[in-house]
């Protein structure tokens, strides 16, 4: 049976953390059996705002691959591949840049937000402004029709489909399929400090390789309800990071709803809910951490997974590039 | 003896004309023996403002190659190669886009002028805005240090060197050499109608394949001095297209200076100078046209020239890409 093609991936700027797990890794595991899955180690995209520090981008290729294997992504059921080693992606990117205007890129809501977040001002690297075209190349090169992305990334899929439609219009036939975004149920997991974004650089993330002590320390430091001073006081559940994490990870939703009711009413201390979360996270992370440590002992195996995946991806992406080039009627040697 | 490396090329948007001959082809012939010369059939760059008409870009690959062979560019002394078939150029382009800001691209005087000339307004294709980075990839991929360009293109070489310096700074060593522009002695040849730019689409160009009748018709139609009504009137030499062409092509500069003096003084008719120019252009174009017709009979040979050159260029450009990737310390599989 032909399975729908799914593309996903991560910028290789740091090891993955619980935010990635809740937001995307977990749903990828669910989709692995029903989709032909490509996972892109996006080192080329990571460079669009890290050109000053290519060493960081290089180092984290293996870290992200280890995270994939550690959470249970089966390399025999998926293709883990390295973006910078797929020349067809660069070739398609350069081609697609001719099918999108500068004004359109500047209007892209995702890009606007990300430019503001990075404080680039007028000094946006051109590669960063252009990355939606590169992402269109990634998605279409694999002919992916299913792309799991955060809600804030959905405009990038629309941009991809616009480019695909333009290519198809010039080619006079459907060379490239359109893709649809899958938005994960759970929204973005906040940092342990309550800030909207969990990030390694922000120091508010729990990495997938966190030790038991690191997990406990992170849970202890977690932002709850600052007005909930005594156990008997009523507490707020909304914006309470501990409950947000419990919502994301507690498998026993019925007990969780009862705890929320008690917390709102008063009589449930932060210590109790933190203890519950600590136990849940310890149970979740322990096998990931252990598998990660095992795979880290076998660098040749990890490298082989990337090599084999990249070779497989090369065949697919080169074939698509050829179809696009033929479709546009460019010169063939 | 190691020769300096020279890169040049032409967008494949139409057959070449006398403007190309005077402005660049002629000096390339002079440099062929003293330089390791690469000629790029720039179909990828041609797409940056012709994405709506890839068929035109495709068709003119062979036309430009025929023009090269027709003017006497010896494929055994140079490498004629096809830009779109050199993936390292796209890969380096994408990499370089991270080392140049959008603001810097928008400030580039060449780009500003060309955007205005094309009437793009806000709808500049992103590929067009980014083409200085792609041109930097072309130049550096061959490690060219000598780049013959029109005066208006000189800022592009400065942009190339800026990118090379940034790459070298991050790499901590000189991976890429800097290039210098060679500006041809004769400036840009005007159209036969006196407009500044000779172009096929403007209908004011004499193609290198022009028939004797086409040449004569073009010379007859040439703009001279509108105030020079009678033979005995004094005439203007400056801005007189016939004299501009004689300056570019008349090998007998002494006689030409005498004719200019007589024309200025009065007593020399437009018919006489047009007859002289017609004879010179017929003598110049005839062997080019004939060789072009002969090569056009041998499409397999022309294709082979491009194939062999592209293969040779692939080796060179892949090696440079690897040096840049290694220099930046990116992940190697």
Interface residues (C-beta under 8 A of the other chain):
Chain A: X12 X43 X44 X47 X48 X49 X51 X52 X54 X55 X57 X58 X61 X82 X84 X85 X87 X88 X90 X91 X93 X94 X95 X97 X98 X99 X100 X101 X102 X103 X105 X122 X123 X124 X125 X126 X127 X128 X129 X130 X133 X134 X170 X303 X306 X307 X310 X325 X328 X329 X330 X331 X333
Chain B: X12 X43 X44 X47 X48 X49 X51 X52 X54 X55 X57 X58 X61 X82 X84 X85 X87 X88 X90 X91 X93 X94 X95 X97 X98 X99 X100 X101 X102 X103 X105 X122 X123 X124 X125 X126 X127 X128 X129 X130 X133 X134 X170 X303 X306 X307 X310 X325 X328 X329 X330 X331 X333
